[in-house]
Amino acid sequence: MTSEWTRRHFLGISALQAAAVLGLTRIGLESARAAEPPARDYAPAVVVGSGYGAAVSALRLGRAGVRTVVLEMGKLWDTAGPDGKVFPSTSAPDQRSMWFRRRTEAPLATFLWLDVVNRNITPYPGVLDRVDFGDMAVYLGRGVGGGSLVNGGMMPTPRRDYFAELFPGVSVDEMYDTYFPRARAMLGVSNVDPAWFESTEWYRFARVSRKHAHKADMKTVFVPNVYDFDYMKREAAGTAAKSALAGEVIYGNNHGKKSLDKTYLAAALGTGNVTLETLQRVIGVRRERDGTYVLTVRRIDLAGRAVETRELGCRQLFLGAGSLGTTEILLRARETGALPDLSEQIGLGWGPNGNVMTARANHVWDPVGANESTIPALGIDDWDNAANPVFAEIAPLPTGLEHWVSLYLAITKSPERGHFTYDAATDTARLNWQRTQNEPSVNAALNLFNRINRANHTIYRTDLFGENKPYSDKFTYHPLGGCVLGKATDAHGRVHGYRNLYVTDGSLIPGSIGVNPFLTITALAERNLARVLLEDSR
């Protein structure tokens, strides 16, 4: 990293810290090249969202000298609450945990059939949202950094052959030689020390699951992460404040994790060309005769009240609001006639990345340990199983007591796809997905874990998911699709029907990628922005 890059990154971090101290919703540095501060009603480029694809867009536009405004629906998470922490722990959630809820909605509904997992809370713009569509619910990060704030940080690279199958118009060599490495470097890849992993109490749960998988002749692999494993070792040694070892993950990590506000977004702000505005929701977009895009933007306060509605114009519009947000913005624009020439492909190709969560009950002589790191480091790789390809994250269940539970998030190769339609009555996009569409994923996941149970003479846990089932297939952490690359857009994310309109997030991926998707989203955004800046900014 060059000294200039380090200086700019530090400037961006400083801007975020200053905004937190002052309670600002508008964050940025005045560009050294700008004659005056940016006007509030126009910017050459606007990026909607601040998740992975949006953060890449902001950085690359800023480095290219393009004055850019980033609009984020959530808040900046950089101010400690009364407990001295920015984020609450998984076991003690409060208003900071969920987006305007009166009760938390964690993936596990019960423990030993008891309602001890969720808590009543005060409505607040919390860091995790769950959008319920009936037969499928979608978990989303809300805040500066999007999903990077609330995920487990696993960043596996997808299988090369599967990536080529999904994206026939994308150069696989270019992705694997250039853009995946670039994304890993920028995100801050970290690998667990194998010797420490084998000895620490904090990963006994993973070692037990590995042993059981190997007994069933299945392969396990270490998976890189954006959590700093060297920091975690200091946590275990008692020389650093605990985060992963203090039950923190689904409602944010106070330490250790390299979320986007510490990497891409900090670097973007450090260019001096990027301004970030929080608590801003884009509720409409239209195009003027001169080609300018005009966004209708609503700002809310911490109680969720609308305090301002304004219009913001731009020449280039980059949509990085995620599979749900980006798709809804474009569907609304097409169906209301604001952007009538949008493709009929908008809203199609959605999938939950084949997510299925399940749990097994281990024998009493196979304890998983009362202490569990919340950051997964190991996965079961059975993707070469032609009949039932599965990659399963060995997930933690940190309760502070011995429970003999092995928990997993399975990612399967399901052919099922849903689609979004615009509901004019509610002015929202509705996901069309039936519970029966989960069957290929459930069957593949249970095929794998039935084999593990048979080999180890173990059984499933049915007390965790609220339906007396050994699995849950009603939610996803990996929403993908809705504006598929090469269908709703060209091969580089340019939206069909309109110039200077781009999609730059997980909605480009056709419903499945076979692993945790954020590295792929980041790498695709890096690839697409490189071409857009070369060809469209002249």
VEXDREN-2710 file (C-alpha; in Angstrom, 1 decimal):
% VEXDREN-2710
k/r/px/py/pz
1/MET/0.0/0.0/0.0
2/THR/1.5/3.3/-1.0
3/SER/1.9/6.3/1.4
4/GLU/-0.6/8.3/-0.6
5/TRP/-3.1/5.4/-0.4
6/THR/-2.5/5.2/3.3
7/ARG/-3.0/8.9/3.7
8/ARG/-6.3/9.0/1.8
9/HIS/-7.6/5.9/3.7
10/PHE/-6.7/7.7/7.0
11/LEU/-8.5/10.8/5.9
12/GLY/-11.6/8.7/5.1
13/ILE/-11.6/7.0/8.5
14/SER/-11.2/10.4/10.1
15/ALA/-14.2/11.8/8.2
16/LEU/-16.3/8.9/9.4
17/GLN/-15.2/9.3/13.0
18/ALA/-15.8/13.1/13.0
19/ALA/-19.3/12.5/11.5
20/ALA/-20.1/10.1/14.4
21/VAL/-18.9/12.5/17.0
22/LEU/-20.9/15.4/15.5
23/GLY/-24.0/13.3/14.7
24/LEU/-23.8/14.2/11.0
25/THR/-25.8/12.5/8.3
26/ARG/-23.7/14.1/5.5
27/ILE/-20.1/12.8/5.5
28/GLY/-17.2/13.7/3.2
29/LEU/-14.1/15.8/2.6
30/GLU/-14.0/18.9/0.3
31/SER/-12.1/17.8/-2.8
32/ALA/-8.8/19.6/-3.3
33/ARG/-9.8/19.9/-6.9
34/ALA/-13.2/21.4/-6.3
35/ALA/-13.7/25.1/-6.6
36/GLU/-16.6/25.0/-4.1
37/PRO/-18.4/22.4/-2.0
38/PRO/-20.7/20.1/-3.9
39/ALA/-24.3/21.4/-4.5
40/ARG/-27.0/19.4/-2.7
41/ASP/-29.2/19.1/-5.7
42/TYR/-26.8/17.7/-8.4
43/ALA/-23.7/15.5/-8.6
44/PRO/-22.1/14.0/-11.6
45/ALA/-22.5/10.6/-10.2
46/VAL/-24.9/9.1/-7.5
47/VAL/-24.4/5.7/-5.9
48/VAL/-27.5/4.3/-4.1
49/GLY/-26.5/2.0/-1.2
50/SER/-23.2/1.4/0.5
51/GLY/-22.8/-2.4/0.4
52/TYR/-20.2/-4.2/-1.6
53/GLY/-20.9/-3.2/-5.1
54/ALA/-21.8/0.3/-4.1
55/ALA/-18.6/0.7/-2.1
56/VAL/-16.5/-0.4/-5.1
57/SER/-18.4/2.1/-7.3
58/ALA/-17.8/5.0/-4.8
59/LEU/-14.1/4.3/-4.5
60/ARG/-13.4/3.8/-8.2
61/LEU/-15.5/6.9/-9.2
62/GLY/-13.7/9.0/-6.5
63/ARG/-10.3/7.9/-7.6
64/ALA/-11.2/8.8/-11.2
65/GLY/-12.0/12.3/-10.0
66/VAL/-15.7/12.0/-10.4
67/ARG/-17.7/14.0/-7.8
68/THR/-20.0/11.4/-6.3
69/VAL/-22.8/11.3/-3.7
70/VAL/-23.5/8.0/-1.9
71/LEU/-27.0/7.6/-0.5
72/GLU/-27.4/5.1/2.3
73/MET/-30.8/4.1/3.8
74/GLY/-29.3/3.2/7.2
75/LYS/-27.2/5.1/9.8
76/LEU/-23.5/5.4/10.4
77/TRP/-22.5/2.8/13.0
78/ASP/-19.6/4.5/14.8
79/THR/-21.1/5.9/18.0
80/ALA/-21.1/4.0/21.3
81/GLY/-24.4/3.4/23.1
82/PRO/-24.9/3.6/26.9
83/ASP/-23.0/0.3/27.3
84/GLY/-19.9/1.8/25.7
85/LYS/-20.3/-0.3/22.6
86/VAL/-21.5/0.4/19.1
87/PHE/-23.2/-2.9/18.5
88/PRO/-25.1/-5.2/20.9
89/SER/-24.2/-8.9/21.3
90/THR/-26.2/-11.7/19.8
91/SER/-27.3/-12.9/23.3
92/ALA/-28.4/-9.4/24.6
93/PRO/-30.0/-7.5/21.6
94/ASP/-31.5/-4.1/22.1
95/GLN/-32.9/-1.4/19.9
96/ARG/-29.6/-1.3/17.9
97/SER/-30.1/-4.8/16.7
98/MET/-33.0/-4.6/14.2
99/TRP/-34.5/-2.1/11.7
100/PHE/-37.6/-0.6/13.3
101/ARG/-38.9/-3.7/15.1
102/ARG/-40.6/-4.2/18.4
103/ARG/-39.0/-7.6/18.7
104/THR/-35.9/-9.2/17.3
105/GLU/-36.2/-11.9/14.7
106/ALA/-33.1/-14.0/14.8
107/PRO/-32.6/-17.0/12.5
108/LEU/-33.1/-19.4/15.4
109/ALA/-36.6/-19.2/16.8
110/THR/-36.3/-21.2/20.0
111/PHE/-33.8/-23.2/22.0
112/LEU/-35.1/-26.5/23.6
113/TRP/-38.5/-25.2/22.3
114/LEU/-38.3/-22.3/24.7
115/ASP/-38.7/-18.7/23.5
116/VAL/-35.4/-17.5/24.9
117/VAL/-33.7/-16.3/21.7
118/ASN/-35.5/-13.1/20.8
119/ARG/-36.2/-10.0/22.8
120/ASN/-38.7/-7.1/22.9
121/ILE/-37.0/-3.9/21.7
122/THR/-37.8/-0.3/21.0
123/PRO/-38.2/0.6/17.3
124/TYR/-35.0/2.2/15.9
125/PRO/-33.0/2.1/12.7
126/GLY/-31.1/-1.0/13.8
127/VAL/-28.3/-2.7/11.9
128/LEU/-30.2/-5.9/10.8
129/ASP/-33.4/-6.1/8.8
130/ARG/-35.6/-9.0/7.9
131/VAL/-37.9/-8.5/5.0
132/ASP/-40.7/-11.1/5.1
133/PHE/-42.4/-12.2/1.9
134/GLY/-44.4/-15.1/3.4
135/ASP/-42.7/-18.2/2.1
136/MET/-39.2/-16.5/2.1
137/ALA/-37.6/-13.9/4.4
138/VAL/-34.5/-12.0/3.5
139/TYR/-31.9/-10.7/6.0
140/LEU/-30.2/-7.4/5.1
141/GLY/-27.6/-5.1/6.7
142/ARG/-28.8/-1.6/7.3
143/GLY/-26.1/1.0/7.7
144/VAL/-22.9/2.4/6.2
145/GLY/-21.3/-0.8/4.9
146/GLY/-24.6/-2.7/4.3
147/GLY/-24.3/-6.5/4.7
148/SER/-20.6/-6.2/5.7
149/LEU/-21.8/-5.1/9.1
150/VAL/-23.8/-8.2/9.9
151/ASN/-22.3/-11.1/8.0
152/GLY/-20.0/-13.8/9.3
153/GLY/-17.2/-12.5/7.0
154/MET/-16.6/-15.8/5.1
155/MET/-15.1/-14.9/1.7
156/PRO/-14.7/-18.1/-0.4
157/THR/-14.1/-17.8/-4.1
158/PRO/-16.7/-19.6/-6.2
159/ARG/-15.8/-22.7/-8.2
160/ARG/-14.3/-21.7/-11.5
161/ASP/-16.5/-24.0/-13.5
162/TYR/-19.7/-22.9/-11.8
163/PHE/-18.8/-19.2/-12.3
164/ALA/-18.3/-19.9/-16.0
165/GLU/-21.6/-21.7/-16.2
166/LEU/-23.5/-18.8/-14.6
167/PHE/-21.6/-16.0/-16.5
168/PRO/-20.9/-17.3/-20.0
169/GLY/-20.2/-13.7/-21.2
170/VAL/-17.6/-12.9/-18.6
171/SER/-13.9/-13.8/-19.0
172/VAL/-13.1/-16.3/-16.3
173/ASP/-9.4/-15.8/-16.7
174/GLU/-9.8/-12.0/-16.2
175/MET/-11.9/-12.6/-13.1
176/TYR/-9.7/-15.2/-11.4
177/ASP/-6.4/-13.5/-12.4
178/THR/-7.3/-9.9/-11.8
179/TYR/-10.6/-9.0/-10.1
180/PHE/-10.9/-11.7/-7.4
181/PRO/-7.4/-11.0/-6.2
182/ARG/-8.1/-7.2/-6.3
183/ALA/-11.2/-7.7/-4.3
184/ARG/-9.5/-9.9/-1.7
185/ALA/-6.7/-7.4/-1.2
186/MET/-9.1/-4.4/-0.8
187/LEU/-11.5/-6.3/1.5
188/GLY/-8.6/-7.4/3.8
189/VAL/-8.4/-11.1/3.5
190/SER/-7.4/-13.1/6.7
191/ASN/-6.7/-16.8/7.1
192/VAL/-6.8/-18.6/10.4
193/ASP/-3.5/-20.0/11.8
194/PRO/-4.0/-23.8/11.4
195/ALA/-1.9/-24.5/14.5
196/TRP/-4.0/-22.1/16.6
197/PHE/-7.2/-23.5/15.2
198/GLU/-6.2/-27.0/16.2
199/SER/-5.5/-26.0/19.8
200/THR/-7.9/-23.3/20.8
201/GLU/-11.1/-24.0/22.7
202/TRP/-12.9/-21.4/20.6
203/TYR/-13.0/-23.7/17.5
204/ARG/-13.7/-27.0/19.2
205/PHE/-17.2/-26.9/17.6
206/ALA/-15.7/-26.7/14.1
207/ARG/-13.2/-29.5/14.8
208/VAL/-16.0/-31.8/16.0
209/SER/-18.1/-31.1/12.9
210/ARG/-14.9/-31.7/10.8
211/LYS/-14.4/-35.0/12.4
212/HIS/-17.9/-36.1/11.7
213/ALA/-17.7/-34.9/8.1
214/HIS/-14.5/-36.8/7.5
215/LYS/-16.0/-40.0/9.0
216/ALA/-18.6/-39.7/6.2
217/ASP/-15.8/-39.3/3.6
218/MET/-16.5/-35.6/3.1
219/LYS/-13.9/-32.9/2.5
220/THR/-13.6/-29.8/4.7
221/VAL/-11.8/-26.6/3.8
222/PHE/-10.5/-23.6/5.7
223/VAL/-12.2/-20.4/4.4
224/PRO/-10.7/-16.9/4.3
225/ASN/-12.5/-14.2/6.3
226/VAL/-12.5/-10.4/6.6
227/TYR/-12.3/-10.8/10.4
228/ASP/-8.7/-10.4/11.6
229/PHE/-7.7/-13.8/12.9
230/ASP/-4.6/-12.3/14.5
231/TYR/-6.8/-10.0/16.4
232/MET/-8.9/-13.0/17.5
233/LYS/-5.8/-14.7/18.8
234/ARG/-5.2/-11.6/21.0
235/GLU/-8.8/-11.8/22.1
236/ALA/-8.2/-15.4/23.3
237/ALA/-5.0/-14.4/25.0
238/GLY/-6.8/-11.6/26.9
239/THR/-4.8/-8.8/25.3
240/ALA/-7.5/-7.3/23.1
241/ALA/-11.2/-6.4/23.6
242/LYS/-13.4/-9.3/22.7
243/SER/-15.8/-9.3/19.8
244/ALA/-15.9/-12.6/17.9
245/LEU/-15.2/-14.2/21.3
246/ALA/-17.9/-12.2/23.0
247/GLY/-20.9/-13.4/21.1
248/GLU/-20.9/-10.6/18.5
249/VAL/-21.8/-11.2/14.9
250/ILE/-25.4/-11.0/13.5
251/TYR/-25.9/-7.5/15.0
252/GLY/-22.4/-6.3/14.2
253/ASN/-18.9/-6.7/15.5
254/ASN/-17.4/-4.0/17.7
255/HIS/-13.8/-5.1/16.9
256/GLY/-11.8/-7.3/14.6
257/LYS/-14.0/-7.2/11.4
258/LYS/-12.9/-5.3/8.3
259/SER/-16.3/-4.1/7.3
260/LEU/-16.7/-1.8/4.3
261/ASP/-16.6/1.4/6.4
262/LYS/-13.1/0.5/7.3
263/THR/-11.9/-0.5/3.8
264/TYR/-13.6/0.6/0.5
265/LEU/-15.8/3.4/1.9
266/ALA/-13.0/4.9/4.0
267/ALA/-10.8/4.9/1.0
268/ALA/-13.6/6.4/-1.2
269/LEU/-14.1/9.3/1.3
270/GLY/-10.4/9.8/1.4
271/THR/-10.3/10.7/-2.3
272/GLY/-12.1/14.0/-1.4
273/ASN/-14.5/13.4/-4.3
274/VAL/-17.1/11.3/-2.4
275/THR/-19.8/12.5/0.0
276/LEU/-21.9/10.0/1.9
277/GLU/-25.4/10.8/3.1
278/THR/-27.2/8.5/5.7
279/LEU/-30.8/7.8/6.5
280/GLN/-31.7/8.5/2.9
281/ARG/-34.1/6.3/1.0
282/VAL/-34.6/6.6/-2.8
283/ILE/-38.3/6.4/-3.5
284/GLY/-38.3/7.3/-7.2
285/VAL/-36.1/8.0/-10.2
286/ARG/-36.9/9.6/-13.6
287/ARG/-34.9/10.8/-16.6
288/GLU/-35.0/14.3/-18.0
289/ARG/-34.8/15.2/-21.7
290/ASP/-31.1/16.1/-21.3
291/GLY/-30.3/12.7/-20.0
292/THR/-30.1/13.7/-16.3
293/TYR/-31.4/11.3/-13.8
294/VAL/-33.5/12.8/-11.0
295/LEU/-33.9/10.9/-7.8
296/THR/-36.6/11.5/-5.2
297/VAL/-35.0/11.0/-1.9
298/ARG/-36.7/10.8/1.5
299/ARG/-34.7/11.4/4.7
300/ILE/-35.8/10.0/8.0
301/ASP/-34.9/10.6/11.6
302/LEU/-34.0/8.0/14.3
303/ALA/-37.7/7.5/15.0
304/GLY/-38.4/6.7/11.4
305/ARG/-40.2/9.9/10.7
306/ALA/-39.8/11.5/7.2
307/VAL/-38.2/14.9/7.8
308/GLU/-37.3/15.9/4.3
309/THR/-38.1/14.9/0.7
310/ARG/-35.9/16.3/-2.0
311/GLU/-34.7/15.7/-5.5
312/LEU/-31.1/15.0/-6.5
313/GLY/-29.9/15.0/-10.1
314/CYS/-27.0/13.2/-11.6
315/ARG/-25.5/12.3/-15.0
316/GLN/-24.5/8.7/-14.0
317/LEU/-26.6/6.6/-11.6
318/PHE/-25.2/3.5/-10.0
319/LEU/-27.6/1.3/-8.2
320/GLY/-26.1/-0.7/-5.4
321/ALA/-29.0/-1.1/-3.0
322/GLY/-28.9/-4.9/-3.1
323/SER/-31.0/-7.5/-4.7
324/LEU/-34.2/-6.2/-3.1
325/GLY/-33.5/-2.5/-3.1
326/THR/-32.2/-2.1/-6.6
327/THR/-34.8/-4.3/-8.1
328/GLU/-37.6/-2.4/-6.3
329/ILE/-36.3/1.0/-7.6
330/LEU/-36.2/-0.2/-11.2
331/LEU/-39.5/-2.1/-11.1
332/ARG/-41.2/1.0/-9.6
333/ALA/-39.7/3.2/-12.3
334/ARG/-40.8/0.9/-15.1
335/GLU/-44.3/0.2/-13.9
336/THR/-45.1/3.8/-13.0
337/GLY/-43.8/5.0/-16.4
338/ALA/-40.9/7.0/-14.9
339/LEU/-38.5/4.8/-16.9
340/PRO/-40.8/3.0/-19.3
341/ASP/-38.1/1.6/-21.6
342/LEU/-36.6/-0.7/-18.9
343/SER/-36.3/-4.3/-19.9
344/GLU/-38.9/-6.9/-19.0
345/GLN/-36.0/-8.8/-17.5
346/ILE/-36.0/-6.5/-14.5
347/GLY/-37.3/-8.5/-11.5
348/LEU/-36.4/-11.9/-12.9
349/GLY/-33.8/-14.5/-11.9
350/TRP/-34.0/-14.2/-8.1
351/GLY/-32.8/-16.9/-5.8
352/PRO/-31.7/-17.4/-2.1
353/ASN/-28.4/-19.0/-3.0
354/GLY/-29.9/-22.3/-2.0
355/ASN/-29.7/-21.5/1.7
356/VAL/-30.8/-24.1/4.2
357/MET/-29.9/-24.0/7.9
358/THR/-29.8/-27.2/9.9
359/ALA/-28.5/-28.6/13.2
360/ARG/-27.3/-32.0/14.5
361/ALA/-27.3/-33.4/18.0
362/ASN/-23.9/-34.8/19.0
363/HIS/-23.1/-37.5/21.4
364/VAL/-22.3/-36.5/25.0
365/TRP/-18.7/-37.7/24.4
366/ASP/-18.4/-35.1/21.6
367/PRO/-18.8/-31.7/23.3
368/VAL/-18.6/-28.7/21.1
369/GLY/-17.5/-26.4/24.0
370/ALA/-19.1/-23.7/25.9
371/ASN/-16.9/-21.1/24.2
372/GLU/-17.4/-20.6/20.5
373/SER/-16.0/-18.0/18.2
374/THR/-18.8/-16.4/16.2
375/ILE/-16.7/-16.2/13.1
376/PRO/-16.8/-19.4/11.0
377/ALA/-13.5/-20.6/9.6
378/LEU/-14.3/-24.0/8.1
379/GLY/-16.7/-25.4/5.5
380/ILE/-17.8/-28.8/4.2
381/ASP/-17.1/-28.9/0.5
382/ASP/-19.2/-31.5/-1.2
383/TRP/-19.7/-29.5/-4.4
384/ASP/-18.2/-32.3/-6.5
385/ASN/-21.2/-34.5/-5.7
386/ALA/-22.9/-34.3/-9.1
387/ALA/-26.3/-35.4/-7.7
388/ASN/-26.4/-33.1/-4.7
389/PRO/-23.7/-30.4/-4.7
390/VAL/-23.5/-28.6/-1.4
391/PHE/-21.1/-26.2/0.3
392/ALA/-21.9/-26.1/4.1
393/GLU/-20.6/-23.4/6.4
394/ILE/-19.8/-24.9/9.8
395/ALA/-21.6/-22.3/11.9
396/PRO/-21.2/-21.4/15.6
397/LEU/-24.0/-21.4/18.2
398/PRO/-22.4/-19.3/21.0
399/THR/-24.6/-19.7/24.1
400/GLY/-21.9/-19.7/26.8
401/LEU/-22.8/-23.2/27.8
402/GLU/-22.3/-26.7/26.4
403/HIS/-25.2/-27.7/24.2
404/TRP/-23.7/-30.5/22.0
405/VAL/-25.2/-28.8/18.9
406/SER/-23.5/-28.7/15.4
407/LEU/-25.1/-25.9/13.3
408/TYR/-24.7/-25.4/9.6
409/LEU/-25.7/-23.0/6.8
410/ALA/-25.8/-25.0/3.6
411/ILE/-25.5/-23.5/0.2
412/THR/-27.0/-25.6/-2.5
413/LYS/-27.2/-25.6/-6.3
414/SER/-30.9/-25.1/-6.8
415/PRO/-32.4/-24.4/-10.2
416/GLU/-35.4/-22.7/-8.7
417/ARG/-35.8/-18.9/-9.4
418/GLY/-38.4/-16.4/-8.1
419/HIS/-39.4/-13.1/-9.6
420/PHE/-40.5/-9.7/-8.3
421/THR/-43.7/-7.8/-9.3
422/TYR/-44.6/-4.2/-8.5
423/ASP/-47.5/-3.8/-6.1
424/ALA/-49.0/-0.4/-6.8
425/ALA/-51.2/-0.5/-3.7
426/THR/-48.2/-0.6/-1.4
427/ASP/-45.7/0.9/-3.8
428/THR/-43.3/-2.0/-3.1
429/ALA/-41.8/-4.9/-5.0
430/ARG/-43.3/-8.3/-4.0
431/LEU/-41.3/-11.5/-4.2
432/ASN/-43.0/-14.4/-5.9
433/TRP/-41.5/-17.5/-4.3
434/GLN/-43.4/-20.6/-3.1
435/ARG/-42.2/-22.8/-0.3
436/THR/-42.2/-25.8/-2.7
437/GLN/-39.4/-24.1/-4.6
438/ASN/-37.1/-24.9/-1.6
439/GLU/-37.4/-28.6/-2.1
440/PRO/-34.3/-29.1/-4.3
441/SER/-32.2/-27.2/-1.7
442/VAL/-33.7/-29.0/1.3
443/ASN/-33.2/-32.4/-0.4
444/ALA/-29.6/-31.7/-1.3
445/ALA/-28.8/-30.4/2.3
446/LEU/-30.5/-33.3/4.0
447/ASN/-28.8/-35.8/1.7
448/LEU/-25.4/-34.5/3.0
449/PHE/-26.4/-34.4/6.6
450/ASN/-28.2/-37.7/6.5
451/ARG/-24.9/-39.2/5.4
452/ILE/-23.1/-37.5/8.3
453/ASN/-25.7/-38.7/10.8
454/ARG/-25.5/-42.3/9.5
455/ALA/-21.7/-42.4/9.7
456/ASN/-21.7/-41.0/13.2
457/HIS/-25.0/-42.5/14.6
458/THR/-26.3/-39.0/15.4
459/ILE/-29.6/-37.3/14.9
460/TYR/-31.0/-33.9/14.0
461/ARG/-32.0/-31.1/16.5
462/THR/-35.7/-30.1/16.0
463/ASP/-36.0/-27.6/18.7
464/LEU/-34.3/-24.6/17.1
465/PHE/-36.3/-23.5/14.1
466/GLY/-39.9/-23.1/15.4
467/GLU/-41.6/-25.8/13.3
468/ASN/-40.3/-29.0/14.8
469/LYS/-38.3/-29.5/11.7
470/PRO/-34.5/-30.3/11.6
471/TYR/-33.9/-27.4/9.2
472/SER/-35.1/-24.0/8.2
473/ASP/-35.7/-23.1/4.6
474/LYS/-37.7/-19.9/5.1
475/PHE/-34.9/-17.4/5.1
476/THR/-31.8/-16.4/3.3
477/TYR/-28.7/-14.3/4.1
478/HIS/-27.7/-14.4/0.4
479/PRO/-30.4/-12.7/-1.8
480/LEU/-29.3/-12.7/-5.4
481/GLY/-30.7/-11.7/-8.7
482/GLY/-33.5/-9.5/-10.0
483/CYS/-31.4/-7.6/-12.5
484/VAL/-29.2/-10.4/-14.0
485/LEU/-26.0/-9.6/-15.8
486/GLY/-26.3/-10.1/-19.5
487/LYS/-30.1/-10.1/-19.4
488/ALA/-31.5/-7.0/-17.6
489/THR/-28.1/-5.4/-18.2
490/ASP/-25.3/-5.8/-20.7
491/ALA/-22.2/-7.7/-19.8
492/HIS/-20.9/-4.9/-17.6
493/GLY/-23.9/-3.9/-15.6
494/ARG/-25.3/-1.2/-17.9
495/VAL/-29.1/-1.3/-17.7
496/HIS/-30.8/-2.0/-21.0
497/GLY/-32.8/0.9/-22.3
498/TYR/-31.0/3.8/-20.7
499/ARG/-27.5/5.3/-20.9
500/ASN/-25.5/6.0/-17.8
501/LEU/-27.7/3.8/-15.6
502/TYR/-25.9/0.9/-13.9
503/VAL/-26.5/-2.0/-11.5
504/THR/-23.5/-2.9/-9.3
505/ASP/-24.6/-5.3/-6.6
506/GLY/-25.9/-8.9/-6.0
507/SER/-28.9/-8.4/-8.2
508/LEU/-26.5/-9.1/-11.1
509/ILE/-26.0/-12.7/-10.0
510/PRO/-28.6/-15.2/-11.2
511/GLY/-29.9/-16.5/-7.9
512/SER/-26.9/-18.7/-7.0
513/ILE/-23.2/-18.6/-6.8
514/GLY/-22.4/-21.8/-4.7
515/VAL/-20.6/-20.0/-1.8
516/ASN/-21.0/-16.9/0.3
517/PRO/-21.4/-14.3/-2.4
518/PHE/-19.9/-11.0/-1.2
519/LEU/-16.4/-11.6/-2.7
520/THR/-18.0/-12.3/-6.1
521/ILE/-20.2/-9.2/-5.9
522/THR/-17.1/-7.1/-5.1
523/ALA/-15.0/-8.7/-7.9
524/LEU/-17.8/-8.2/-10.5
525/ALA/-18.2/-4.6/-9.4
526/GLU/-14.4/-4.0/-9.8
527/ARG/-14.6/-5.6/-13.3
528/ASN/-17.6/-3.6/-14.4
529/LEU/-16.4/-0.3/-13.0
530/ALA/-13.1/-0.7/-14.8
531/ARG/-14.9/-0.9/-18.2
532/VAL/-17.5/1.8/-17.4
533/LEU/-14.8/4.3/-16.3
534/LEU/-12.8/3.5/-19.5
535/GLU/-15.7/3.8/-21.9
536/ASP/-18.5/5.9/-20.4
537/SER/-16.8/8.8/-18.6
538/ARG/-15.3/10.5/-21.7
END
